[in-house]
Amino acid sequence: MNGVLHSSQVDLEYCYALIKEYSILDMAQLYSLMKNAGQLSRLRRHYIAKSLCARGFALKIEKGDRSYLAKGPGLSPAGKHKAQIICYWVLLDYICRVDKHHAKGTFSRISMEIDGRDYDVVYVQKGQERLCNANMKSGGDVRYFVVVDDVSQIPLIKGDKIHTFATVSEAGKVDYYSQGG
């Protein structure tokens, strides 16, 4: 998928393509994307989200106090989808600079290209730091945004391909950290 270089790109079709690519997104992510794109009134943002469901492009899922849009039944914001949802918050911080982005295999949750350089946004659960280290060694020329549950994981993750570390709050606030902590 292309990044968002202009607010006119964020329309019903673009949002539908996002749901197809990522399978499930937090409704707050979709609203944040549309709000950050600018020039979309609150009413227009609500119309796009509602139209996704009304036209059968997405299924609204409620879990706890959060709402999600999924491309079909049986999807849940858990497991690999939870990791991807977490990583998507980081992508949203860079979406206006991203040339292309897409969902990727098991280790890398989201791949993006910024100014011709490849980056992967990966989520590392507590206890999976050694696996992350091994996967980054075989990652080629890719730089990594490493999303962790807790800053105590940062010293356990090593590699010269790490661009930055991040944590993501329940509300989707992203905080960034250098390799030194």
Sequence and secondary structure as in RCSB ss.txt:
>XXXX:A:sequence
MNGVLHSSQVDLEYCYALIKEYSILDMAQLYSLMKNAGQLSRLRRHYIAKSLCARGFALKIEKGDRSYLAKGPGL
SPAGKHKAQIICYWVLLDYICRVDKHHAKGTFSRISMEIDGRDYDVVYVQKGQERLCNANMKSGGDVRYFVVVDD
VSQIPLIKGDKIHTFATVSEAGKVDYYSQGG
>XXXX:A:secstr
 B   SGGG SHHHHHHHHHHHSEEEHHHHHHHHHHH S  HHHHHHHHHHHHHTTS EEEEETTEEEEESSTT 
 SSHHHHHHHHHHHHHHHHTTT SEEEE  SS SEEEEETTEEEEEEEE TT HHHHHHHHHTSTT EEEEEESS
GGGGGG   TTEEEEEEE TT  EEEE TT 
